[in-house]
Amino acid sequence: LSQIFLKNLGVAVGLVALVICSSSLYLVFRKRKLIKLKEKFFRQNGGIILQQKLWQQQHQYSNETARIFSEQELKKATLNYDSSTIIGQGGFGTVYKGFLADKKIVAIKKSKNVEQSQIEQFINEMIVLSQINHRNVVKLLGCCLETEVPLLVYEFVPNGTLFEHIHNANKASNLPWKVRLGIAAETAGALSYLHSAASTPIIHRDVKSSNILLDNYTAKVSDFGASRFVPLDQIEVATMVQGTLGYLDPEYLYTNQLTEKSDVYSFGVVLVELLTGRKALMFDRPEDERNLAQYFHYSLKEVRLFEVIESNLNKEENKEQIKEVAEPAKRCLSLRGDERPSMKEVAMELEGLRKTDKHPWVNEEVINVEEIEYLLAETSNANDGSITTSAHDSVGNPGALDFSGR
């Protein structure tokens, strides 16, 4: 009996040892497979080239460059992408709120797909966008290339979108005229910087109130998923319609030619949103009121501006400035691109009004243009010449980096 027991015990111990060894071998094999898969994705996503470019950039300039995050870092930051950390979701993919090891809060954007033909473009955009250092532009901190689709890591902006603040009745009351004018001036300044101050002109292509984030009512332009870089003095011919209905440049729709003036039109719609509190498209309204840009033009033509201005702004002390802001809004919404002002002109105009609002004793007629240009330049912390990537045309699949989702 004891011999049988010992024999059975030996068999049981052998089986247990076999299971343990098999499990250990499986785990080792699986770990190696995962490491190889990460390495494959890293190479596939252009990680080696990006590493070299970032290294060169770091040695050439003293300013901070983008980081390449490991997948493990971002998994830990988001509790393995737990649903409780989701702060945005849509057809584009998902945005997570994450806490890095150094306690820094970030927004991690996980797209649904990216085409391999767009990898070189992705690397160039990473280099250029990471060098933008403007107080009114959301900072791109880096990316993770160890996943099938690259993850982008941005600074976290805590107070939600301008869209939410304008169109939520409870929040709209916290947006008095002075705050709205400030947001408009800051957004215009950021777009002006992207169009002209950066060495590579950047067209956002999807300017809208839900792509303007608020940090204690300081505006920050975000979502460069649709943005493109354009050679100086050239236009870009788009292969697909890009943008959001209600904000789309009507000229772009029938010419397929994209210029900085497309952003100007979209900004005009945002400006009218700030003035009226209405959405860019309102299908529950009468037909002549559904498109905000058209309705605004019609109201100006019929001299009914103050009938469409948001009620809590429609106060006597605001009326003069509202009329002065309505004028550039009207020009931004011109059907012809060549009749629209540049973002620099709009930014200077709004900054001038803002300055007058802060210092009412200043005579608007004698505001020094050079001083306003200086003030606009001061909003950027960027060093001149910090962006050295040559201008390039990156027309391709706009969805490759489209993290918009609103």
C-alpha positions in Angstrom: 0.0 0.0 0.0 2.8 2.4 0.9 4.5 1.6 -2.4 1.4 2.4 -4.3 1.0 5.6 -2.3 4.6 6.6 -3.0 4.1 5.7 -6.7 1.0 7.9 -7.0 2.7 10.7 -5.1 5.6 10.6 -7.5 3.2 10.7 -10.4 1.3 13.6 -8.8 4.6 15.5 -8.1 5.7 14.9 -11.6 2.5 16.2 -13.0 2.6 19.3 -10.8 6.3 19.8 -11.9 5.3 19.4 -15.5 2.4 21.9 -15.2 4.7 24.4 -13.5 7.4 24.0 -16.1 4.9 24.2 -18.9 3.4 27.3 -17.4 6.8 28.9 -16.9 7.8 28.1 -20.4 4.5 29.5 -21.7 4.9 32.7 -19.7 8.5 33.1 -20.9 7.5 32.4 -24.5 4.5 34.8 -24.2 6.7 37.6 -22.7 9.3 37.2 -25.5 6.5 37.3 -28.0 5.1 40.5 -26.5 8.6 42.1 -26.4 9.1 41.1 -30.1 5.6 42.5 -30.9 6.4 45.8 -29.2 9.7 46.0 -31.0 7.9 45.3 -34.3 5.4 48.1 -33.7 8.1 50.4 -32.5 10.0 49.9 -35.8 6.8 49.9 -37.9 5.8 53.2 -36.3 9.1 54.8 -37.2 10.4 54.8 -33.6 14.1 54.4 -34.6 13.9 57.4 -37.0 12.0 59.5 -34.5 14.5 58.7 -31.7 17.4 59.9 -34.0 15.5 63.1 -34.9 14.7 63.8 -31.2 18.3 63.2 -30.2 19.5 65.6 -32.9 16.9 68.1 -31.8 17.9 67.8 -28.1 21.6 68.5 -28.9 20.8 71.3 -31.3 18.4 73.2 -28.9 18.3 73.6 -25.2 14.5 73.7 -25.1 12.5 70.6 -24.1 11.7 68.0 -26.8 9.0 65.4 -27.0 9.4 62.1 -25.2 8.9 58.6 -26.4 6.8 56.9 -23.7 6.8 53.1 -23.1 3.5 51.2 -23.3 3.9 50.2 -19.7 4.2 53.8 -18.5 0.9 54.7 -20.2 -0.9 51.6 -19.0 0.1 52.4 -15.5 -0.9 56.0 -15.9 -4.4 55.0 -17.0 -4.9 52.0 -14.7 -4.6 49.8 -17.8 -6.9 52.0 -19.8 -9.7 51.7 -17.2 -13.1 53.0 -18.3 -13.1 55.4 -15.3 -10.1 57.3 -16.9 -11.9 58.0 -20.2 -12.5 61.7 -20.7 -13.5 61.7 -24.4 -14.8 59.2 -27.0 -15.9 59.2 -30.6 -15.4 57.8 -34.1 -11.7 58.8 -33.9 -10.9 56.7 -30.8 -10.6 57.4 -27.1 -9.0 60.0 -24.9 -7.8 59.0 -21.4 -6.8 61.0 -18.4 -3.5 59.7 -17.0 -1.2 60.2 -14.0 2.5 59.8 -14.9 5.0 58.5 -12.3 6.1 62.1 -11.6 2.4 63.0 -10.8 2.0 65.0 -13.9 -1.5 64.8 -15.4 -1.8 64.1 -19.1 -4.3 63.4 -21.8 -3.6 60.2 -23.8 -5.2 59.9 -27.2 -5.7 56.4 -28.6 -6.7 56.4 -32.3 -8.6 53.6 -33.9 -6.3 53.2 -36.8 -3.4 54.7 -38.8 -2.2 53.8 -42.3 1.4 52.7 -42.6 1.8 55.0 -45.6 1.4 57.9 -43.2 4.2 57.0 -40.7 6.8 59.4 -42.2 4.2 62.2 -42.1 3.4 61.2 -38.4 7.1 61.5 -37.5 7.5 64.9 -39.1 4.3 66.2 -37.4 5.5 64.9 -34.1 8.8 66.8 -34.4 7.1 70.1 -35.6 4.1 70.0 -33.2 6.3 69.1 -30.2 8.3 72.3 -30.8 5.2 74.6 -30.6 5.5 76.3 -27.2 2.7 78.9 -27.0 0.6 79.5 -23.9 -2.6 79.3 -26.0 -1.8 76.0 -27.8 -2.2 72.6 -26.0 1.3 71.2 -25.7 2.2 67.8 -27.3 4.4 66.1 -24.8 5.2 62.9 -26.7 4.0 59.6 -28.0 4.1 55.8 -27.5 5.1 53.7 -30.5 5.0 50.2 -28.9 1.3 49.7 -29.8 -0.1 48.9 -33.2 -1.5 52.5 -33.4 0.7 55.3 -32.0 -0.6 57.0 -28.8 -0.2 60.7 -28.4 0.4 62.3 -25.0 -0.7 65.9 -24.4 -0.8 68.3 -21.5 -4.1 67.9 -19.6 -6.4 71.0 -19.7 -8.8 70.8 -16.7 -11.8 73.0 -17.5 -13.4 71.4 -20.5 -14.1 72.8 -24.0 -15.4 76.2 -25.0 -18.4 74.4 -26.7 -19.4 73.1 -23.3 -19.2 76.5 -21.6 -21.1 78.3 -24.3 -23.9 75.8 -24.8 -24.4 74.7 -21.3 -26.9 77.1 -19.6 -25.3 76.8 -16.2 -21.7 77.4 -17.5 -22.7 80.1 -20.0 -23.6 82.5 -17.2 -19.9 82.3 -16.1 -18.8 83.6 -19.5 -19.4 87.4 -19.3 -18.4 89.6 -22.2 -14.9 90.4 -21.0 -14.1 86.7 -20.6 -15.5 85.9 -24.1 -13.5 88.7 -25.7 -10.4 87.4 -23.9 -11.0 83.9 -25.2 -11.6 85.2 -28.8 -8.4 87.3 -28.7 -6.3 84.4 -27.3 -7.6 81.9 -29.8 -7.0 84.3 -32.7 -3.4 84.9 -31.4 -2.7 81.2 -31.3 -4.0 80.7 -34.8 -2.0 83.7 -36.0 1.1 82.1 -34.5 0.5 78.8 -36.2 -0.1 80.5 -39.6 2.8 82.9 -39.6 5.1 82.8 -36.5 6.1 79.1 -36.8 8.8 78.5 -39.4 6.6 75.9 -41.0 3.1 77.3 -41.5 0.5 75.1 -39.9 -3.2 75.0 -40.9 -5.3 73.6 -38.2 -8.2 72.5 -40.5 -10.7 71.8 -37.8 -11.1 75.0 -35.8 -14.3 74.8 -33.7 -15.4 75.6 -30.2 -15.0 72.0 -29.1 -11.4 72.1 -30.1 -10.7 75.1 -27.9 -10.0 74.0 -24.3 -10.2 76.3 -21.2 -7.7 76.4 -18.4 -9.3 78.8 -15.9 -10.8 80.7 -18.9 -7.4 80.8 -20.7 -8.0 79.5 -24.2 -5.9 76.6 -25.5 -6.3 75.5 -29.1 -6.2 71.7 -29.3 -6.7 68.7 -31.6 -4.1 68.9 -34.3 -5.2 65.5 -35.7 -6.4 67.1 -38.9 -3.6 69.8 -39.1 -1.3 70.0 -42.1 1.9 71.8 -42.8 2.1 73.8 -46.1 5.0 75.1 -48.1 5.4 78.8 -47.9 3.4 80.8 -50.5 1.5 77.7 -51.6 -1.8 76.1 -51.1 -2.7 72.5 -50.3 -5.1 70.6 -52.5 -7.0 68.2 -50.3 -7.9 64.7 -51.3 -10.8 64.5 -48.9 -13.2 66.9 -47.2 -11.8 67.7 -43.8 -13.4 69.5 -40.9 -16.8 69.8 -39.2 -20.1 70.7 -40.8 -21.1 74.3 -39.8 -17.5 75.4 -39.5 -16.3 74.3 -43.0 -15.0 76.9 -45.4 -17.7 77.0 -48.2 -14.9 77.9 -50.7 -12.9 74.8 -49.7 -16.0 72.6 -50.3 -16.1 73.4 -54.0 -12.4 74.1 -54.8 -10.7 71.5 -52.6 -8.0 74.2 -52.1 -6.9 74.7 -48.5 -5.3 77.9 -47.3 -5.0 79.7 -43.9 -8.2 81.5 -44.9 -10.1 78.2 -44.3 -9.1 78.5 -40.6 -10.2 82.2 -40.7 -13.7 81.2 -41.8 -13.9 78.5 -39.1 -12.7 81.0 -36.5 -15.4 83.4 -37.7 -18.0 80.8 -36.8 -16.5 80.4 -33.3 -16.6 84.2 -32.9 -20.3 84.2 -33.8 -20.9 81.4 -31.3 -19.3 83.5 -28.6 -21.5 86.5 -29.6 -24.8 84.6 -29.9 -24.6 81.5 -27.7 -26.0 79.5 -30.7 -24.5 76.3 -32.2 -22.9 76.3 -35.6 -25.7 74.1 -36.9 -29.2 74.0 -35.3 -31.5 71.5 -37.1 -34.3 72.2 -34.5 -34.6 75.8 -35.7 -36.5 77.3 -38.7 -34.7 76.7 -42.0 -33.3 80.2 -42.3 -31.8 79.9 -38.8 -30.2 76.5 -39.1 -26.8 77.6 -40.3 -25.3 80.1 -37.9 -22.9 81.8 -40.3 -25.7 82.4 -42.8 -28.2 83.5 -40.1 -25.6 86.0 -38.7 -25.0 87.5 -42.2 -28.7 87.9 -42.7 -29.2 89.5 -39.2 -26.4 92.1 -40.0 -27.9 92.8 -43.4 -31.3 93.4 -41.8 -29.7 95.5 -39.0 -30.9 93.1 -36.4 -27.5 92.3 -34.7 -28.7 92.7 -31.1 -31.7 90.5 -31.7 -29.3 87.5 -32.1 -26.8 88.4 -29.4 -27.0 86.2 -26.3 -29.4 87.8 -23.8 -27.0 87.9 -20.9 -24.4 89.8 -23.0 -27.0 92.3 -24.4 -26.3 95.1 -22.0 -25.7 98.7 -22.7 -22.1 98.8 -21.6 -21.2 95.9 -24.0 -23.0 97.1 -27.1 -20.2 99.2 -28.6 -17.6 96.4 -28.3 -20.1 93.8 -29.5 -20.6 95.9 -32.7 -16.8 96.2 -33.1 -16.3 92.4 -32.7 -19.2 91.6 -35.1 -17.3 93.5 -37.9 -14.3 91.2 -38.0 -16.6 88.2 -37.6 -18.5 89.3 -40.7 -15.3 89.6 -42.7 -14.0 86.2 -41.5 -17.2 84.7 -42.8 -16.9 86.1 -46.3 -17.6 83.5 -48.9 -14.5 84.4 -50.9 -11.2 83.5 -49.1 -9.4 86.5 -50.6 -12.0 88.8 -49.0 -11.2 87.5 -45.5 -8.6 89.0 -43.2 -5.5 87.1 -42.1 -5.6 85.7 -38.6 -2.8 88.1 -37.7 -5.1 91.0 -38.6 -8.0 89.6 -36.6 -5.8 88.9 -33.6 -4.5 92.5 -33.6 -8.0 93.9 -33.9 -9.3 91.8 -31.0 -6.2 92.4 -28.9 -6.7 96.1 -29.4 -10.3 95.9 -28.2 -9.2 93.8 -25.3 -6.6 96.3 -24.3 -9.1 99.1 -24.6 -11.5 97.1 -22.4 -8.8 96.6 -19.7 -7.7 100.3 -19.9 -10.7 102.3 -20.9 -8.7 105.6 -20.7 -6.7 104.5 -23.7 -7.8 106.2 -26.9 -8.4 103.4 -29.4 -7.4 105.6 -32.3 -3.9 106.0 -31.0 -3.2 102.4 -30.0 0.3 101.6 -31.3 0.1 98.8 -33.9 3.7 97.8 -33.1 2.8 97.5 -29.4 -0.1 95.2 -30.2 2.2 93.0 -32.3 4.6 92.9 -29.4 1.8 91.9 -27.0 0.8 89.1 -29.4 4.4 87.9 -29.7 4.6 87.9 -25.9 1.8 85.2 -25.7 4.3 82.8 -27.2 7.2 81.3 -25.2 8.6 79.9 -28.4 12.2 80.6 -29.3 12.7 82.1 -32.8 13.9 79.4 -35.2 13.3 76.6 -32.8 11.3 74.7 -35.4 13.7 73.7 -38.2 11.8 71.0 -39.9 11.5 72.0 -43.6 8.1 72.8 -44.9 6.4 69.9 -46.5 3.1 68.9 -48.1 1.6 66.0 -46.2 -1.6 65.5 -48.2 -2.8 62.0 -47.5 -5.3 60.2 -45.4 -6.5 63.0 -43.1 -7.9 60.3 -40.7 -4.5 59.0 -40.0 -4.0 61.5 -37.1 -7.6 62.6 -36.7 -8.3 62.7 -32.9 -11.1 65.2 -33.2 -14.2 63.3 -32.3 -16.5 66.3 -31.6 
